[in-house]
């Protein structure tokens, strides 16, 4: 099983980033996929979740209206589009395949002027 995130980086407040997470080794389309994040000195928190087929999505209150989770089952990939980023969004972002408990290694997002 592999879960690999990409797309992190350093951006200025107000800018956007799109994270990608590509998985292999399991039947991706049958899995609920999530994005979590962990800021320095804080606990890991759930940011967004998407069910099989993308029927249902949920977001943390802190990112509602700014972040969008989506998936492409043909590519075994889940995305997190992040708009209007602010310094409080600085964290390591992790992809999580909920059914199997599979974590990626994380990708760093830094929002700073």
N, C-alpha and C positions, 0 to 999 in steps of 0.2 A: 504494500500500500504506500502510495506517495501523495502528499498534499503540498503543493508548492505555490506560495504567494509571490506576487511581483507587483511593481508599480509604485512602490513607496518612494519618498524623496523629500527634499526640502522645498517648501513653497512659502509664499508670503500670505498674510491674512487676506481673506477674500478670494483667493484663487481656488482652483479645482484640481483634483487628482482622481484617477480611476485605478482601483486595485483589481487585480485578477488573481484567481485561485484555480489552478488546474490540478485535477485529481486523476489517479489511476489505481488499479488493483482492486476496485470494487465497482458495483453497478451504480454509477453516479446518479442516474435518473431516479433511483429509488430512495435516495437519501435526502433528508432535511439538511440544508447547508446554512451555516451561520458565519458571521463575522464577529469577532470579539476584539477588544483592545485592552492594552495595559499601559497606563501612564506611569512615569517614574514615581515610585513610592506609593502606588495605589494598587488595589486589587484588579484582577482582570474582570472586565464587564462585557456583557452581551450588547452588541451594537445593532445587529440586524439579523433577521432570520427569514428563510424562504423555504416553503414546503415543496414537495415533489410536484413537478409540473408548473411551479410558480404560482399556484392558486392563491396562496396566502403569504403575505409578507408582514413582518412586524419590525418595529424600530424602537430603540431607546428614545425616551422623551428628548434627550439632549441633542439628537440628530434628526428628529422628525422634520420633514420639509426641506432638509439640506442633503441628506444621503438617500441613495436609491440602490437597493439590492436587486440583482437580476441573475438569471442563469441561462446557459446555452447547453442543453444536454447533448447536443451533437458534438460539442467540443469538450465535454466534461469540465466545464468551467463555470464558476460563479464570479460575479463582478460586484464591486462596491463603488458606485459613482459618488464622489464627495465634493459638494459645492459649498461655497461660502465658508471655507475653512477658517478656523480661528485658533489661537494658540492653545486653547483647552482641548483641541483635537490631537495634539501631539501625543503620540503613543506608538507602541509596537502593535500592529494589527495582525491578528491571527485568523486563519480560516479553520473551520471546524466541521467535520462530517458527523453530524449528531448521532445517527443510528449506530455507528461503529466506534464512536469516541476517538476519531482520528484528527490529530492536530497538524497544522503546518508549522514551519519554523518561524514564521512571522516576517513582516516587512515593516521597516521603520518609516513613520511619517512625522515630519517636523514642520510645524507652522510657526514661522518667525519672520519678523521684519529685520 
